[in-house]
Amino acid sequence: MYQKALSNTGFQTIYIDGFAGSGEVPLTEHKDDLFDEDVRVVLAGSADRALGVEPPFSRYVFIDDRRNCIDALKAKFRGNANAAGASYLIGDANAYIPKICSDEQWRGQRGVVLLDPFGSQVEWATIEAIAATKAIDLWYLFPAGLSVFRQISKDGKVDPTHEPSLTRLFGTEDWKTAFLKPSRQHDLFGGPAGQEKTVTPESAAEFMKGRLKTVFAGGVMEEMIPLGKHAYASYYLLFAWGNPSLKASALAKKLSKAALKATDRKHGRIIGH
Ligand SMILES: C[S@@+](CC[C@H](N)C(=O)[O-])C[C@H]1O[C@@H](n2cnc3c(N)ncnc32)[C@H](O)[C@@H]1O
């Protein structure tokens, strides 16, 4: 939908996959008794899907910090005309993406960034750099359940190594007052009162949505799409766009609606090809 809307507008378009993976997502593995063969069931990964878009993006950038993922992508896309000019970058998305955002010329170019990390790898400074271009649409699989909710224990304790990682994720220490409240109970020995955990995966995602609103000049999708196989959402898919023009907002609304419609809630996955 994005590519159709931007074709014939004269804009070059760039797709940047910050956590590109290997091009496929393993689902299950089982033995086929009839043929005595191992059968792997896989879903097409984000990089593969993006390359299949018609009309294709003008350029593709695939980033992953694991060399074997990038090697797998290169092998998979060899001979794919849409990938002919693609860049394959091995390393930290938090280093590459801000550099691309500041080096590229955005006057005649628009972009889409997908951030699909395993955990709390995305630094707030990366989000700020994306927003500052005012030319990029961001789709962020925010690990609200996995990396925020689960890193804070019931009694409000945060592992000392996780504290700075949460601050890097949100770009502020305000998460402490948003997610914890002073406990009314003193400890058994009459010591100072501790803290209570008030955060839920949903409230963590709401907090990130609020943070995105502070930097994206275009807007942020109000709906958050819960994803994951657990009783709680491991991730919420968030969408923000940097271009403040009316046209960009109208397109963003259409994209938001389409994303909500395409969500297969039963499996917690986006339906694809
Ligand atoms: C959830 S997987 C991505 C799946 C992929 N988007 C797909 O649809 O197939 C996350 C990927 O991020 C990579 N990764 C982890 N930390 C990273 C970082 N700081 N920068 C770039 N890639 C990173 C991992 O190697 C892994 O392949």
The ligand as a Gaussian input file, in Angstrom:
#p B3LYP/6-31G(d) Opt

LIG

0 1
 C       13.477000     -11.218000      15.938000
 S       14.900000     -11.462000      14.934000
 C       14.480000     -10.685000      13.424000
 C       13.526000     -11.448000      12.572000
 C       13.276000     -10.839000      11.211000
 N       12.793000      -9.474000      11.289000
 C       12.326000     -11.706000      10.408000
 O       11.156000     -11.327000      10.202000
 O       12.768000     -12.760000       9.955000
 C       16.053000     -10.331000      15.614000
 C       17.381000     -10.263000      14.902000
 O       18.106000      -9.164000      15.417000
 C       19.495000      -9.454000      15.407000
 N       20.100000      -8.504000      16.362000
 C       20.141000      -8.543000      17.716000
 N       20.699000      -7.419000      18.208000
 C       20.998000      -6.631000      17.143000
 C       21.546000      -5.323000      17.006000
 N       21.903000      -4.602000      18.065000
 N       21.680000      -4.807000      15.756000
 C       21.309000      -5.521000      14.667000
 N       20.775000      -6.770000      14.741000
 C       20.620000      -7.309000      15.967000
 C       19.574000     -10.919000      15.735000
 O       20.733000     -11.496000      15.199000
 C       18.293000     -11.474000      15.059000
 O       18.572000     -12.002000      13.784000

